């Protein structure tokens, strides 16, 4: 018997189509790698930017600059008169002036929110006060200082005269005395001072 020849199946895959499929796969893989590289670059750039604007203690470059600006005269004055710890001076300045951004600080060199007048000079600003546990907005006159050093000297004299009847050598005691003797109407004032000092390691300036 004659052998039946098997018919060869015709290939259903067009060579041109296979080539195009291969090209598409290469493009997808290449695009994925390119996108991965871009994402990695963006993440690295973000990490570098964050490192450049913050320190190990968490403060931004602007905050670090303000701390240094306050620390220099605060330490110098404390070495002269030994009245108010530099950590308290700096922490109060941070809280009262919102890191040196308040109008009172920028226009009157008054980072502590000290009311009244200085050598006959004062400026009026809106301020938040607590009355019966509630926040209210009022306008008050604040001392207008010729310089930051003048403000610190006056602040030290005020605290020593009205709030610290004895020499205070630790910031927690100083914060409690400011709270109990009514320096601020904020019921959490002492706790806020303690937190700021601990967070930014401000007691390093007390030694």
Backbone as JSON, one array per atom type, in Angstrom:
{
  "sequence": "XXXXXXXXXXXXXXXXXXXXXXXXXXXXXXXXXXXXXXXXXXXXXXXXXXXXXXXXXXXXXXXXXXXXXXXXXXXXXXXXXXXXXXXXXXXXXXXXXXXXXXXXXXXXXXXXXXXXXXXXXXXXXXXXXXXXXXXXXXXXXXXXXXXXXXXXXXXXXXXXXXXXXXXXXXXXXXXXXXXXXXXXXXXXXXXXXXXXXXXXXXXXXXX",
  "N": [[0.84, -1.2, 0.0], [0.36, 2.17, -0.72], [2.0, 4.71, 1.06], [0.3, 7.16, 3.0], [0.77, 10.49, 2.62], [1.46, 12.83, 5.06], [-0.12, 15.87, 5.41], [1.55, 18.9, 5.63], [1.11, 21.22, 8.21], [0.15, 24.47, 7.72], [1.96, 27.27, 8.79], [0.56, 29.46, 11.12], [1.48, 31.75, 12.12], [2.56, 34.77, 11.21], [5.68, 35.87, 10.05], [6.29, 38.6, 10.08], [4.42, 39.57, 11.89], [5.26, 38.3, 14.25], [7.68, 39.53, 14.6], [6.87, 42.16, 15.15], [5.51, 41.75, 17.55], [7.63, 41.02, 19.2], [9.08, 43.39, 19.18], [7.25, 45.11, 20.47], [7.18, 43.94, 23.03], [9.8, 44.44, 23.85], [9.71, 47.23, 23.92], [7.83, 47.63, 26.0], [9.14, 46.47, 28.2], [11.43, 48.06, 28.24], [10.3, 50.59, 28.68], [9.25, 50.18, 31.23], [11.57, 49.81, 32.76], [12.71, 52.32, 32.38], [10.81, 53.97, 33.61], [10.99, 53.04, 36.21], [13.55, 53.85, 36.8], [13.19, 56.63, 36.73], [11.41, 57.0, 38.85], [13.01, 56.17, 40.98], [14.98, 58.13, 40.85], [13.48, 60.43, 41.47], [12.72, 59.82, 44.11], [15.22, 59.75, 45.36], [16.0, 62.4, 44.99], [14.05, 63.73, 46.5], [14.69, 62.74, 49.03], [17.22, 63.86, 49.42], [16.58, 66.57, 49.39], [15.0, 66.74, 51.69], [16.88, 66.1, 53.64], [18.54, 68.27, 53.43], [17.01, 70.34, 54.47], [16.36, 69.81, 57.08], [17.33, 68.78, 60.42], [18.93, 66.39, 62.64], [17.42, 66.59, 64.96], [15.01, 67.34, 64.03], [14.29, 69.98, 63.37], [13.67, 72.56, 60.95], [15.72, 74.24, 58.47], [15.25, 76.99, 58.72], [14.19, 77.14, 61.3], [16.33, 76.21, 62.81], [18.12, 78.26, 62.32], [16.81, 80.37, 63.6], [16.89, 79.52, 66.25], [19.66, 79.64, 66.75], [20.04, 82.37, 66.4], [18.65, 83.41, 68.59], [19.93, 82.1, 70.66], [22.6, 83.0, 70.9], [22.65, 85.81, 72.01], [21.12, 85.21, 74.29], [22.63, 83.38, 75.79], [24.91, 84.94, 76.23], [23.88, 87.08, 77.77], [22.96, 85.64, 79.99], [25.36, 84.69, 81.04], [26.33, 87.03, 81.98], [24.45, 88.05, 83.88], [23.16, 85.88, 85.09], [20.41, 85.31, 85.41], [18.02, 84.32, 83.9], [17.52, 81.18, 82.49], [19.03, 80.28, 79.38], [17.67, 78.34, 77.84], [14.99, 78.66, 78.54], [14.57, 81.28, 77.68], [14.92, 81.01, 74.89], [12.96, 79.08, 74.27], [10.58, 80.4, 75.04], [10.67, 82.5, 73.23], [10.34, 81.08, 70.83], [7.72, 80.03, 71.12], [6.16, 82.35, 71.62], [6.66, 84.03, 69.44], [6.17, 82.51, 67.26], [8.33, 81.08, 66.0], [9.82, 83.32, 65.21], [8.3, 84.61, 63.3], [6.2, 86.3, 63.83], [4.38, 89.42, 63.69], [4.82, 91.13, 65.79], [7.4, 90.47, 66.66], [8.89, 90.94, 64.31], [8.41, 93.63, 63.81], [8.8, 94.99, 66.18], [10.93, 93.95, 67.59], [10.27, 92.19, 69.61], [10.18, 89.26, 70.91], [8.91, 87.91, 72.94], [6.35, 88.57, 73.65], [5.89, 90.61, 75.49], [3.97, 92.86, 77.24], [3.01, 96.4, 77.47], [5.2, 99.25, 77.68], [8.43, 100.21, 76.42], [10.86, 102.23, 77.52], [9.12, 104.29, 76.94], [8.11, 103.56, 74.46], [5.85, 101.77, 72.42], [3.82, 99.32, 70.67], [0.77, 98.49, 69.06], [-0.91, 95.41, 68.84], [-2.92, 92.64, 67.66], [-3.91, 89.96, 69.81], [-4.09, 86.65, 71.26], [-5.94, 85.63, 74.02], [-6.74, 83.81, 77.04], [-9.76, 83.5, 78.62], [-11.53, 82.47, 81.29], [-11.03, 79.88, 80.42], [-11.58, 80.01, 77.72], [-10.71, 80.93, 74.38], [-9.99, 84.21, 73.31], [-9.87, 87.08, 71.13], [-7.98, 89.99, 71.36], [-6.88, 93.45, 71.32], [-3.73, 94.74, 72.15], [-1.2, 96.72, 73.82], [2.23, 96.44, 73.19], [5.66, 96.09, 74.19], [8.11, 97.99, 72.51], [11.13, 97.31, 71.24], [14.55, 98.44, 70.76], [16.44, 96.62, 69.94], [17.31, 93.1, 69.74], [18.89, 92.19, 71.85], [18.33, 94.13, 73.79], [15.69, 93.48, 74.26], [15.94, 90.92, 75.41], [17.41, 91.46, 77.75], [15.57, 93.12, 79.1], [13.44, 91.36, 79.34], [14.61, 89.38, 80.98], [15.01, 90.86, 83.34], [12.37, 91.44, 83.99], [11.27, 88.85, 84.45], [12.83, 88.0, 86.62], [12.13, 89.83, 88.55], [9.32, 89.63, 88.82], [8.46, 86.96, 88.53], [10.33, 84.94, 89.2], [11.32, 84.43, 92.26], [13.47, 83.4, 93.43], [16.76, 82.06, 92.69], [16.77, 80.15, 89.79], [17.71, 77.1, 88.5], [17.04, 75.01, 86.82], [15.18, 74.15, 83.92], [12.58, 73.09, 84.01], [11.49, 73.72, 86.49], [11.53, 76.48, 86.21], [9.69, 76.81, 84.12], [7.33, 75.93, 85.34], [7.04, 77.9, 87.32], [6.62, 80.18, 85.76], [4.15, 79.5, 84.69], [2.5, 79.17, 87.02], [2.68, 81.7, 88.18], [1.45, 83.33, 86.4], [2.49, 84.27, 83.89], [1.6, 83.72, 81.29], [-1.68, 83.25, 79.89], [-2.39, 80.85, 78.86], [-3.37, 77.63, 79.67], [-1.74, 75.43, 79.33], [0.86, 76.26, 79.22], [3.35, 75.84, 80.6], [3.81, 73.13, 80.07], [4.08, 73.22, 77.29], [6.41, 74.74, 77.01], [8.28, 73.0, 78.21], [8.13, 70.84, 76.4], [9.08, 72.0, 74.0], [11.71, 72.67, 74.71], [12.77, 70.14, 75.31], [12.4, 68.79, 72.86], [14.02, 70.18, 71.03], [16.42, 70.16, 72.23], [17.27, 72.33, 73.86], [18.3, 72.82, 76.37], [20.97, 72.46, 76.26], [22.2, 74.87, 76.04], [22.25, 75.88, 78.54], [24.43, 75.24, 80.04]],
  "CA": [[0.0, 0.0, 0.0], [1.11, 3.43, -0.75], [1.88, 5.48, 2.31], [-0.35, 8.46, 2.86], [1.62, 11.59, 3.06], [0.81, 13.79, 5.95], [-0.04, 17.26, 4.95], [2.19, 19.82, 6.58], [0.26, 22.33, 8.63], [0.7, 25.78, 7.4], [2.2, 28.11, 9.97], [-0.42, 30.54, 11.22], [2.16, 32.93, 12.63], [3.25, 35.55, 10.18], [7.0, 36.34, 10.53], [6.24, 40.05, 10.34], [3.67, 39.75, 13.14], [6.13, 37.89, 15.35], [8.68, 40.6, 14.79], [6.22, 43.28, 15.82], [5.25, 41.36, 18.95], [8.92, 41.08, 19.89], [9.41, 44.82, 19.33], [6.35, 45.65, 21.5], [7.66, 43.43, 24.33], [11.01, 45.2, 24.19], [9.31, 48.6, 24.29], [7.18, 47.6, 27.33], [10.19, 46.23, 29.2], [12.29, 49.24, 28.3], [9.56, 51.67, 29.33], [9.17, 49.88, 32.66], [12.87, 50.1, 33.38], [12.9, 53.77, 32.37], [9.94, 54.54, 34.64], [11.57, 52.66, 37.51], [14.71, 54.72, 37.02], [12.71, 57.97, 37.03], [10.86, 56.97, 40.21], [14.14, 56.1, 41.9], [15.63, 59.44, 40.85], [12.62, 61.35, 42.22], [12.82, 59.47, 45.54], [16.53, 60.18, 45.85], [16.0, 63.87, 45.03], [13.24, 64.12, 47.65], [15.44, 62.43, 50.24], [18.3, 64.84, 49.54], [15.97, 67.85, 49.75], [14.6, 66.67, 53.1], [18.09, 66.12, 54.45], [19.1, 69.62, 53.4], [16.18, 71.32, 55.16], [16.09, 69.43, 58.47], [18.46, 68.23, 61.15], [18.63, 65.16, 63.37], [16.4, 66.85, 65.97], [13.74, 67.57, 63.38], [13.99, 71.35, 63.01], [14.01, 72.97, 59.6], [16.85, 75.16, 58.4], [14.81, 78.28, 59.25], [14.07, 77.01, 62.75], [17.7, 76.11, 63.34], [18.69, 79.62, 62.24], [16.19, 81.2, 64.64], [17.44, 79.07, 67.54], [21.01, 80.2, 66.87], [19.92, 83.83, 66.54], [18.23, 83.68, 69.95], [20.84, 81.5, 71.63], [23.83, 83.8, 71.1], [22.47, 86.83, 73.04], [20.57, 84.64, 75.52], [23.77, 82.83, 76.55], [25.76, 86.06, 76.62], [23.22, 87.8, 78.86], [22.94, 84.75, 81.16], [26.71, 84.68, 81.61], [26.53, 88.32, 82.63], [23.61, 88.29, 85.05], [22.72, 84.63, 85.71], [19.02, 85.44, 85.84], [17.05, 83.42, 83.25], [18.19, 80.16, 81.69], [18.89, 80.46, 77.94], [16.66, 77.44, 77.27], [13.69, 79.3, 78.76], [14.53, 82.45, 76.8], [14.74, 80.56, 73.51], [11.66, 78.4, 74.15], [9.54, 81.42, 75.06], [10.72, 83.22, 71.95], [9.76, 80.19, 69.81], [6.28, 79.96, 71.3], [5.5, 83.66, 71.56], [6.83, 84.69, 68.14], [5.98, 81.5, 66.2], [9.63, 80.91, 65.33], [10.31, 84.57, 64.64], [7.49, 85.04, 62.17], [5.12, 87.2, 64.25], [4.54, 90.85, 63.4], [5.38, 91.74, 66.99], [8.85, 90.26, 66.63], [9.47, 91.55, 63.12], [8.25, 95.09, 63.81], [9.12, 95.61, 67.48], [12.0, 93.19, 68.26], [9.69, 91.66, 70.85], [9.86, 87.84, 70.68], [8.35, 87.3, 74.14], [4.98, 89.01, 73.89], [5.85, 91.43, 76.71], [3.07, 94.0, 77.07], [3.43, 97.65, 78.09], [6.07, 100.07, 76.84], [9.85, 100.18, 76.75], [11.38, 103.59, 77.4], [8.06, 105.11, 76.35], [7.73, 103.1, 73.13], [5.01, 100.56, 72.35], [3.06, 99.12, 69.44], [-0.46, 97.75, 69.3], [-1.08, 94.23, 68.01], [-3.94, 91.69, 68.13], [-3.34, 88.83, 70.53], [-5.04, 85.66, 71.78], [-5.91, 85.45, 75.46], [-7.68, 82.82, 77.57], [-10.61, 84.02, 79.69], [-12.39, 81.37, 81.75], [-10.78, 78.7, 79.61], [-11.96, 80.22, 76.33], [-9.84, 81.82, 73.61], [-10.58, 85.44, 72.76], [-8.93, 87.95, 70.44], [-8.01, 91.38, 71.81], [-5.74, 94.26, 70.9], [-2.99, 95.18, 73.32], [0.06, 97.42, 73.57], [3.41, 95.64, 73.5], [6.9, 96.85, 74.25], [8.83, 98.15, 71.24], [12.55, 97.33, 71.61], [15.47, 98.87, 69.7], [17.26, 95.5, 69.5], [16.99, 91.82, 70.37], [19.59, 92.15, 73.14], [17.54, 94.95, 74.72], [14.49, 92.71, 74.59], [16.32, 89.83, 76.32], [17.76, 92.08, 79.04], [14.33, 93.57, 79.74], [12.71, 90.13, 79.65], [15.26, 88.77, 82.14], [14.74, 91.68, 84.51], [10.95, 91.27, 84.3], [11.06, 87.53, 85.04], [13.48, 87.94, 87.93], [11.41, 90.69, 89.49], [7.91, 89.29, 89.03], [8.1, 85.54, 88.39], [11.31, 84.1, 89.89], [11.74, 85.09, 93.5], [14.74, 82.8, 93.8], [17.55, 81.63, 91.54], [16.26, 78.92, 89.21], [18.78, 76.51, 87.7], [16.55, 73.98, 85.89], [14.13, 74.76, 83.08], [11.24, 72.6, 84.37], [11.04, 74.56, 87.6], [11.29, 77.81, 85.65], [8.45, 76.75, 83.35], [6.22, 75.84, 86.3], [6.89, 79.2, 87.97], [5.99, 81.07, 84.79], [2.75, 79.09, 84.62], [1.77, 79.44, 88.27], [2.69, 83.13, 88.49], [0.62, 84.06, 85.44], [3.14, 84.93, 82.75], [0.7, 83.55, 80.15], [-2.99, 82.74, 80.28], [-2.53, 79.5, 78.3], [-3.29, 76.65, 80.77], [-0.72, 74.42, 79.03], [2.07, 77.0, 78.88], [4.54, 75.17, 81.15], [4.0, 71.88, 79.32], [4.57, 73.58, 75.96], [7.82, 75.14, 77.16], [9.04, 71.77, 78.45], [8.18, 70.06, 75.16], [9.95, 72.68, 73.04], [13.09, 72.55, 75.19], [13.19, 68.74, 75.16], [12.42, 68.42, 71.45], [15.12, 70.81, 70.3], [17.62, 70.07, 73.06], [17.67, 73.7, 74.17], [19.01, 72.91, 77.64], [22.41, 72.43, 76.01], [22.69, 76.24, 76.16], [22.22, 76.27, 79.94], [25.68, 74.87, 80.72]],
  "C": [[0.87, 1.24, 0.0], [0.88, 4.18, 0.54], [1.24, 6.81, 2.05], [0.58, 9.53, 3.43], [0.83, 12.54, 3.95], [0.98, 15.2, 5.4], [0.58, 18.13, 6.05], [1.24, 20.97, 6.9], [0.94, 23.65, 8.29], [0.86, 26.6, 8.67], [1.23, 29.28, 9.97], [0.21, 31.84, 11.7], [2.95, 33.6, 11.51], [4.58, 36.04, 10.74], [6.98, 37.82, 10.88], [5.52, 40.34, 11.65], [4.51, 39.39, 14.35], [7.16, 38.95, 15.66], [8.09, 41.78, 15.54], [5.92, 42.98, 17.29], [6.52, 41.47, 19.77], [9.32, 42.53, 20.17], [8.56, 45.44, 20.44], [6.79, 45.23, 22.89], [8.89, 44.2, 24.78], [10.66, 46.61, 24.64], [8.69, 48.64, 25.68], [8.21, 47.42, 28.43], [11.07, 47.45, 29.36], [11.61, 50.41, 28.99], [9.45, 51.46, 30.82], [10.46, 50.19, 33.38], [13.11, 51.59, 33.45], [12.07, 54.43, 33.46], [10.47, 54.24, 36.03], [12.75, 53.57, 37.83], [14.28, 56.13, 37.39], [12.17, 58.04, 38.45], [11.98, 56.97, 41.24], [14.84, 57.44, 42.01], [14.82, 60.44, 41.65], [12.72, 61.1, 43.71], [14.14, 59.94, 46.12], [16.59, 61.69, 45.98], [15.22, 64.37, 46.23], [13.99, 63.9, 48.96], [16.55, 63.45, 50.48], [17.75, 66.18, 49.97], [15.57, 67.87, 51.21], [15.8, 66.75, 54.02], [18.66, 67.54, 54.53], [18.3, 70.63, 54.18], [15.86, 70.93, 56.59], [17.33, 68.82, 59.09], [18.02, 66.99, 61.9], [17.54, 65.37, 64.42], [15.07, 67.24, 65.35], [13.47, 69.0, 62.97], [14.4, 71.65, 61.57], [15.2, 73.92, 59.65], [16.49, 76.53, 59.0], [14.69, 78.25, 60.77], [15.43, 76.94, 63.42], [18.35, 77.49, 63.37], [18.12, 80.5, 63.34], [16.72, 80.81, 66.02], [18.82, 79.68, 67.76], [20.96, 81.7, 67.1], [19.54, 84.21, 67.97], [19.26, 83.21, 70.96], [22.04, 82.39, 71.93], [23.64, 84.9, 72.14], [21.94, 86.28, 74.35], [21.68, 84.08, 76.4], [24.65, 83.95, 77.07], [25.18, 86.82, 77.82], [23.21, 86.94, 80.13], [24.31, 84.68, 81.83], [27.01, 85.96, 82.36], [25.74, 88.45, 83.93], [23.08, 87.03, 85.75], [21.27, 84.61, 86.14], [18.07, 84.41, 85.23], [17.81, 82.46, 82.33], [17.98, 80.41, 80.19], [17.83, 79.55, 77.32], [15.26, 78.01, 77.41], [13.52, 80.49, 77.83], [14.21, 82.02, 75.37], [13.36, 79.93, 73.32], [10.51, 79.4, 74.16], [9.5, 82.2, 73.75], [10.1, 82.4, 70.83], [8.24, 80.19, 69.91], [5.6, 81.3, 71.05], [5.59, 84.31, 70.18], [6.59, 83.75, 66.96], [7.23, 81.39, 65.33], [10.1, 82.18, 64.6], [9.53, 85.08, 63.45], [6.39, 86.04, 62.54], [5.43, 88.65, 63.9], [5.17, 91.57, 64.58], [6.9, 91.62, 67.02], [9.49, 91.03, 65.48], [9.44, 93.08, 63.16], [8.7, 95.77, 65.11], [10.24, 94.89, 68.23], [11.55, 92.59, 69.58], [9.28, 90.2, 70.62], [9.13, 87.18, 71.85], [6.91, 87.69, 74.43], [4.84, 89.84, 75.15], [5.02, 92.68, 76.44], [3.63, 95.26, 77.76], [4.24, 98.49, 77.13], [7.51, 99.99, 77.32], [10.43, 101.56, 76.45], [10.39, 104.48, 76.63], [7.57, 104.64, 74.99], [6.92, 101.8, 73.2], [4.32, 100.5, 70.99], [1.86, 98.23, 69.76], [-0.6, 96.6, 68.31], [-2.24, 93.39, 68.54], [-3.26, 90.51, 68.82], [-4.44, 87.9, 71.02], [-4.86, 85.53, 73.28], [-6.93, 84.38, 75.85], [-8.44, 83.44, 78.74], [-11.61, 82.94, 80.05], [-12.27, 80.13, 80.85], [-11.11, 78.84, 78.14], [-11.0, 81.21, 75.66], [-10.62, 83.04, 73.14], [-9.48, 86.26, 72.08], [-9.1, 89.37, 70.96], [-6.84, 92.13, 71.19], [-5.06, 94.79, 72.15], [-1.73, 95.91, 72.9], [1.24, 96.55, 74.04], [4.66, 96.5, 73.44], [7.65, 96.82, 72.91], [10.31, 98.33, 71.57], [13.44, 97.78, 70.44], [16.32, 97.72, 69.15], [16.84, 94.23, 70.24], [17.66, 91.7, 71.73], [18.85, 92.96, 74.19], [16.3, 94.2, 75.17], [14.82, 91.61, 75.6], [16.68, 90.37, 77.7], [16.51, 92.5, 79.8], [13.49, 92.39, 80.17], [13.28, 89.46, 80.89], [14.93, 89.53, 83.42], [13.28, 91.52, 84.95], [10.69, 89.94, 84.99], [11.66, 87.44, 86.44], [12.7, 88.73, 88.97], [10.02, 90.15, 89.83], [7.57, 87.8, 89.06], [9.06, 84.58, 89.09], [11.8, 84.83, 91.13], [13.07, 84.54, 93.99], [15.5, 82.42, 92.53], [17.07, 80.27, 91.06], [17.31, 78.35, 88.26], [18.33, 75.33, 86.83], [15.3, 74.49, 85.19], [12.73, 74.3, 83.46], [10.65, 73.41, 85.51], [10.69, 75.95, 87.1], [9.96, 77.85, 84.89], [7.23, 76.7, 84.27], [5.97, 77.19, 86.98], [6.24, 80.22, 87.03], [4.49, 80.78, 84.68], [1.97, 79.53, 85.86], [1.7, 80.92, 88.61], [2.05, 83.99, 87.41], [1.32, 84.78, 84.32], [2.25, 84.87, 81.52], [-0.62, 82.97, 80.63], [-3.26, 81.35, 79.7], [-2.36, 78.47, 79.41], [-2.23, 75.57, 80.54], [0.65, 75.04, 78.75], [3.34, 76.29, 79.36], [4.86, 73.9, 80.37], [4.57, 72.17, 77.93], [6.04, 73.99, 76.0], [8.71, 73.91, 77.34], [9.21, 70.96, 77.16], [9.12, 70.67, 74.13], [11.42, 72.51, 73.44], [13.6, 71.12, 74.99], [13.33, 68.35, 73.69], [13.64, 68.95, 70.73], [16.41, 70.9, 71.13], [18.17, 71.44, 73.44], [18.42, 73.83, 75.49], [20.52, 72.78, 77.49], [23.03, 73.83, 76.17], [22.74, 76.72, 77.61], [23.53, 76.0, 80.66], [26.83, 75.74, 80.27]]
}
